[in-house]
Amino acid sequence: MNVTFPCPKCETAYSAEIAPGTTALTCTHCGQSLQIPAGAIDEHGGVHRCLACPSADLFVRKDFPQQLGVAIVTLGLLGSCVAWAYSMLYWTFAILFATALVDVILYVFVPNALMCYRCGAMYRGTADVDQHAAFNLETHERYRQQKIRWAQQQEAARRSQPAGNPAPGAGKSAEAHV
């Protein structure tokens, strides 16, 4: 299994292979060590909670860059619009159907991955990916709002401190406190 997540200390993207018996992850950039909580990974390689943050909210998505998917659909739309503008009806629909076919092929062949709502960690090659739910906008919005409130609290604490005294926890990642 592979995990990719932002380091809570330096916020650098970190990727690691998780083998059975792994007890900690160490960032190669800053040396920060994260202990893997007991019970987070079962003996079959299933992930039950995030290894990078205390969240247990994970969702299933395709392991495919979203920007590339949007670019494919946009190119198909633009191509069909150009064909439509030149009154090439068959080419218009051929381009749209070809774009849809590419999308279906990618959907079938691209594997699933797990994502953490809170920190954005991505887990590839997990055994129980189908036991997790798909993306839930309500859960995502809850974590987004928590991150905003935490940032506002940190800003208010920073403003209330005298110039020479940093606020407690200043300089730490928002991911570590949400």
N, C-alpha and C positions, 0 to 999 in steps of 0.2 A: 504494500500500500504506500502511496505517496501523499504527502501533505504539503500544501503551499499556503503560507500565511504571513501577515506583516508582523515583524518582531515587536513585542510590546514596548521594548526599550528604545530601539533606534528606528523603528517603523520601516525597516528595509524588508523587502520581500524575501522570504526564506523558504526553501524547498528541501524536504528531507524524505528519505525512505524510512518507513517504519517497519521493523522486523518484529516477529514475536519476541517478547521479553524486553523490548526497549522501554526504559523507565524515564528517560529525559531527552529533550531536544535542546541543542545548543546552537545559537545563532553564530554563523561563520563570520559575520561582520563585526559584531560587538562583543561576542562571548556570553551573552545572556543565556542562562539555562532555565528551561521550563520543565518542571516535573510533570510527567503524564499521570493524571489521577487514576487511582485504582478503579477498575471497572469501566473505564472509558472505552477500552477495546476488549472485545471478547476473544476467546481462543480460536475462533474461526475467522478473525480479521474484520469483524463488524464494529463499526464506530457507534457509540451510544451517546456521546457528548463531545463537544469541541475540545481539542487538546491544547489550543492556544488561549482560550478564555473560559470562564466558568459557565458558558451557555450550553443548554441541552437542546436548543432549537436549531435543527438542521433541516435543509430541504434538498430535494433532488432537482438537478438541472442537467442539460446536455453539456458535455465537456467540449465546447466549441466556442470560439470567440464571438461574442454578440455583435461586435462592430463588423466583423466579416459577414455575418448573416444579414445584417441590415444593408451592407454594401451590395451583396448579391441581389437582394430584393429590389433595391434602388436602381441598380443597373438594368434589371429586367423591366422595371416600370418605365425607366427612361427610354430603353430600346423600343418597347411597345408603343410609347407615345410618339416617338419619331416615325415608326412605321405607320401609325394611325394618321399622323400629319401628312404623310405622302400617300394616303389612301390605299395602303397595302394591307387590306383586311386579313388575309391569310398569314402574313408575316407578323402582324400584331398579335394574333392569338397564338401563333407558333412560339413567339418569344415568351408570352405569358405562361403557356403550358410548359415550356422548357425550364423556365424559372421555378415553377411549381414542382416539376420533376426533380430538379437539383435539390430542392428543399426536402422532398420526401426521401430521396436517397440519403442525404445527410442525416435526417432524423432516424432512419433505420440503422445506419452503420456507425454513427458516432456514439460512443458509450456514455453512460450516465456518470455523474459525479455528485458528491455531497458538498453543500455549501453551508457555512455558518451565517446566520442572520446578523449576529452581533459584530464579528470581527472580519468576516469575509474569507475565512480559511476554506480552502478547497481540498477535498479528499478524493483521490483517484484510486481505483482498484479495491474498493471496500467490498466486503462479502455481502452485506445486508442492505445495499443501496435501495432495493425495492421495498423495504419495510419502512422507509421514511416517506413523508408526504411531499407533495409538490409545493412550489412557492405559494405562500399565503401573504397577500398584500397587507392584511391587518397586523400580522406578526412583524413584518418588515417595517411598517409604519411605527409600531410601538418602539422598536429598537432605534429607528431614526430619530424619533422624538426624545428618547432617553439621551442620545448622543448630543442633541441640541441643548437640552436642559443642563447636562453636565458641563458643556462648553460655556454656557451662560453663567453658571455658578462659579466656574474657574475664573472667568473674566471679572465677575463681581468681586471675588476674593482677591484677585490681583489688584484691582483698583482701590480696594479698601486698605491694602498694606502700605506702610510707609515706603519711600523710594529705596531705602537700603535693605529692607527685609523681604525676601521672596516669600510668596504664599506657600503654605504647606502643599506638597505634591506638585508644585509648579515645574513644568518641563517634562512631566510624564505624559504618556500617550493617553488620549481619550479612550482608546480601546481597553486600557487596563482598568478603567474605573466605571464604565457604563454598566 
